[in-house]
């Protein structure tokens, strides 16, 4: 007996997280998933091609989501200093549009890209460790938009039965040398671990949850226990090992820059 590949649509395929994680995810899932890539700007020459999709357009999302099992929603403003008008338009209206279109199109699951900035005031105040069970404390309007996404995802799960998994993604970059602050090194998420976190979020049997997604960095302040137990996430990379830097342990964690989250 053969089963059809899982049809997984990705929004924001031209963004930073997708750019680092998608090549690895494509390789790992090519026998089990049919990946459909979308972005606000189409790229028909990409492999696979990227289709144009504006996540603020409800009718367009409903058409794109027809026959899709899971939507991995990576589109939106990604900078902590994004102004209110931008996060309102792209992250708040856009996320609601994606969830509503998923509901009406019969999508089974939505994976939401949340952020460490949903809890960033704990980092600013150096109140570590941080657990997902703690109340959200965003450090920016961008962080506020990610808290909104998590709460709206819970509503769509509890009201409409939609599976929703939100990942509080750390600092994603294949350029590990750009991490010049201890707190950024601590929250680094490698491309390989980002791909694994997304794959686990799509495939895990749990139907709702909010989870941290960071690599196995020795100075990590954010608890991964629930992600490991409920999603099966097992980070493989460490910033210090990849950067070939000696691990330096500072009890309690190094001081957070006064400019955080603009470090």
C-alpha positions as CSV (number, residue, x, y, z in Angstrom):
1,X,0.0,0.0,0.0
2,X,1.4,3.4,-0.9
3,X,0.5,6.7,0.6
4,X,0.5,10.1,-1.0
5,X,3.3,12.6,0.0
6,X,2.4,15.1,2.6
7,X,1.7,18.4,0.8
8,X,3.4,21.2,2.8
9,X,3.1,24.8,1.7
10,X,5.7,27.3,3.0
11,X,5.1,31.0,3.1
12,X,8.0,33.4,3.1
13,X,10.3,31.1,1.2
14,X,12.6,34.0,0.3
15,X,13.3,34.9,3.9
16,X,16.2,34.2,6.2
17,X,14.9,31.2,8.0
18,X,13.7,29.6,4.8
19,X,16.9,30.4,3.0
20,X,19.0,28.6,5.6
21,X,16.7,25.7,6.4
22,X,14.8,24.8,3.2
23,X,17.7,23.2,1.2
24,X,18.2,20.8,4.1
25,X,14.5,20.3,4.6
26,X,14.0,19.5,0.9
27,X,16.8,16.9,1.1
28,X,15.4,15.2,4.2
29,X,11.8,15.1,3.2
30,X,11.9,14.7,-0.6
31,X,10.4,11.1,-0.4
32,X,7.7,12.0,2.1
33,X,6.7,15.6,1.4
34,X,5.5,17.6,-1.6
35,X,6.9,21.0,-0.8
36,X,5.1,24.1,-2.2
37,X,7.1,27.3,-1.8
38,X,5.5,30.7,-1.8
39,X,6.7,34.3,-1.3
40,X,5.4,37.8,-2.0
41,X,7.9,37.8,-4.9
42,X,7.7,34.8,-7.3
43,X,10.9,33.0,-8.4
44,X,9.9,30.6,-11.2
45,X,13.6,29.7,-11.8
46,X,14.2,28.4,-8.3
47,X,14.2,24.6,-7.6
48,X,11.5,24.0,-6.7
49,X,9.9,27.2,-8.1
50,X,8.6,29.9,-5.7
51,X,5.0,30.9,-6.4
52,X,3.7,34.4,-5.7
53,X,1.5,34.7,-2.6
54,X,0.6,37.7,-0.5
55,X,-0.4,36.4,2.9
56,X,-2.6,39.5,3.5
57,X,-4.8,38.3,0.6
58,X,-7.4,35.9,2.0
59,X,-8.8,34.7,-1.3
60,X,-5.4,34.1,-2.7
61,X,-4.4,32.1,0.4
62,X,-7.5,30.0,0.2
63,X,-6.8,29.1,-3.4
64,X,-3.1,28.3,-2.6
65,X,-4.0,26.2,0.4
66,X,-6.5,24.0,-1.4
67,X,-5.3,20.4,-1.0
68,X,-2.6,21.3,1.4
69,X,-2.0,19.2,4.6
70,X,0.3,21.7,6.5
71,X,1.1,25.4,6.1
72,X,4.5,26.5,7.5
73,X,4.1,30.2,7.9
74,X,7.5,32.0,7.8
75,X,6.4,35.1,6.0
76,X,6.3,38.5,7.7
77,X,8.5,41.2,9.2
78,X,11.5,39.7,10.9
79,X,13.4,42.6,12.4
80,X,12.9,43.5,16.2
81,X,12.9,47.2,15.3
82,X,10.2,46.9,12.7
83,X,7.7,49.8,13.1
84,X,4.1,49.2,14.3
85,X,2.6,49.8,10.8
86,X,4.8,47.0,9.4
87,X,4.1,44.4,12.1
88,X,0.4,45.2,12.1
89,X,0.2,44.7,8.3
90,X,2.5,41.7,7.8
91,X,2.6,39.9,11.2
92,X,-0.8,40.5,12.7
93,X,-3.1,40.8,9.7
94,X,-1.0,38.4,7.7
95,X,-1.1,35.7,10.4
96,X,-4.8,36.0,10.9
97,X,-5.3,35.7,7.2
98,X,-3.2,32.6,7.0
99,X,-5.0,30.9,9.9
100,X,-8.4,31.8,8.5
101,X,-7.5,30.6,5.0
102,X,-6.2,27.4,6.5
103,X,-9.4,26.9,8.4
104,X,-11.7,27.5,5.4
105,X,-9.4,25.5,3.0
106,X,-9.4,22.4,5.2
107,X,-5.7,22.5,6.1
108,X,-4.9,20.1,9.0
109,X,-2.0,22.0,10.6
110,X,-0.3,25.4,10.6
111,X,3.3,25.8,11.9
112,X,3.9,29.4,13.0
113,X,7.3,31.1,13.1
114,X,7.2,32.9,16.5
115,X,10.4,34.3,18.0
116,X,12.5,34.5,21.1
117,X,11.5,38.2,21.2
118,X,8.0,37.1,22.5
119,X,9.9,36.5,25.8
120,X,12.6,39.1,25.3
121,X,12.0,41.1,28.4
122,X,13.2,38.2,30.5
123,X,16.5,38.4,28.5
124,X,16.7,42.2,28.9
125,X,16.2,41.8,32.7
126,X,18.5,38.7,32.8
127,X,15.8,36.6,34.4
128,X,17.0,33.2,33.3
129,X,16.3,30.4,32.6
130,X,13.2,31.1,30.5
131,X,10.4,28.4,30.3
132,X,7.5,28.3,27.9
133,X,5.1,28.1,30.9
134,X,6.0,31.7,31.9
135,X,3.8,34.6,30.8
136,X,4.9,36.2,27.5
137,X,7.0,39.4,27.9
138,X,7.8,40.8,24.5
139,X,10.7,43.2,24.1
140,X,9.4,45.1,21.0
141,X,6.4,45.7,18.9
142,X,7.8,42.9,16.7
143,X,7.7,40.6,19.8
144,X,4.1,41.8,20.5
145,X,3.1,40.6,17.0
146,X,4.6,37.2,17.8
147,X,2.7,36.9,21.0
148,X,-0.4,37.8,19.1
149,X,0.4,35.0,16.6
150,X,0.7,32.4,19.4
151,X,-2.5,33.5,21.1
152,X,-4.4,33.6,17.8
153,X,-3.1,30.1,17.0
154,X,-4.4,28.9,20.3
155,X,-7.8,30.3,19.5
156,X,-7.9,28.7,16.1
157,X,-6.9,25.4,17.7
158,X,-9.5,25.5,20.5
159,X,-12.3,27.1,18.5
160,X,-11.9,25.4,15.1
161,X,-9.8,22.3,15.8
162,X,-6.9,23.4,13.7
163,X,-3.5,22.0,14.7
164,X,-1.1,24.8,15.5
165,X,2.5,24.5,16.5
166,X,4.4,27.8,17.2
167,X,8.2,27.8,17.3
168,X,10.0,30.5,19.2
169,X,12.9,30.7,16.8
170,X,16.3,31.8,17.9
171,X,18.9,33.7,15.9
172,X,19.1,31.9,12.5
173,X,22.2,32.4,10.4
174,X,24.7,30.2,8.6
175,X,27.2,33.1,9.2
176,X,28.0,32.1,12.7
177,X,30.8,34.7,12.8
178,X,28.2,37.4,12.9
179,X,27.2,36.5,16.4
180,X,29.4,38.9,18.4
181,X,27.3,39.0,21.6
182,X,27.1,36.1,24.1
183,X,23.3,36.3,24.2
184,X,23.1,35.9,20.4
185,X,25.5,33.0,20.4
186,X,23.4,31.4,23.1
187,X,20.2,31.7,21.0
188,X,21.8,30.6,17.7
189,X,19.8,28.1,15.7
190,X,21.8,26.3,13.0
191,X,20.4,25.7,9.5
192,X,20.3,22.0,10.3
193,X,18.6,22.4,13.6
194,X,16.1,24.9,12.1
195,X,15.2,22.3,9.4
196,X,14.8,19.6,12.1
197,X,12.6,21.8,14.2
198,X,10.3,22.6,11.3
199,X,10.1,18.9,10.3
200,X,9.3,17.9,13.8
201,X,6.7,20.6,14.1
202,X,5.0,19.3,10.9
203,X,5.1,15.6,11.8
204,X,4.7,15.5,15.6
205,X,1.5,13.9,16.9
206,X,0.9,16.8,19.4
207,X,-1.8,19.1,18.1
208,X,-1.0,22.4,19.8
209,X,2.0,23.9,21.5
210,X,4.5,26.7,21.8
211,X,8.2,25.7,21.8
212,X,11.6,27.2,21.8
213,X,13.8,26.3,18.8
214,X,17.5,27.0,19.5
215,X,20.6,24.9,19.0
216,X,22.5,22.9,21.6
217,X,24.5,25.9,22.8
218,X,26.2,25.5,26.1
219,X,25.3,29.0,27.3
220,X,21.6,28.6,26.3
221,X,19.1,30.2,28.7
222,X,15.9,28.9,27.1
223,X,14.4,25.5,28.1
224,X,14.0,22.9,25.4
225,X,12.5,20.1,27.5
226,X,8.9,20.3,26.1
227,X,10.3,20.6,22.5
228,X,12.3,17.5,23.1
229,X,9.6,15.5,24.7
230,X,6.5,16.6,22.7
231,X,8.1,17.3,19.3
232,X,11.0,14.9,19.4
233,X,13.4,17.8,18.7
234,X,17.1,16.9,19.3
235,X,19.4,19.8,18.4
236,X,22.7,18.6,16.9
237,X,24.8,21.8,16.6
238,X,26.5,24.1,19.0
239,X,27.6,27.6,18.1
240,X,30.9,27.1,20.0
241,X,31.8,23.9,18.1
242,X,30.8,25.3,14.7
243,X,32.7,28.5,15.2
244,X,35.6,26.7,16.7
245,X,35.5,28.9,19.8
246,X,36.4,27.8,23.3
247,X,33.4,27.6,25.5
248,X,33.4,30.2,28.2
249,X,31.0,29.6,31.1
250,X,29.7,32.6,33.0
251,X,27.6,31.7,36.0
252,X,24.2,33.3,35.5
253,X,25.0,34.3,32.0
254,X,26.8,37.2,30.6
255,X,25.3,40.7,30.9
256,X,22.7,41.6,28.3
257,X,23.6,44.6,26.2
258,X,21.7,47.8,27.3
259,X,20.6,48.2,23.7
260,X,18.8,44.8,23.6
261,X,16.9,43.7,21.5
262,X,19.0,45.8,19.0
263,X,22.3,44.0,19.9
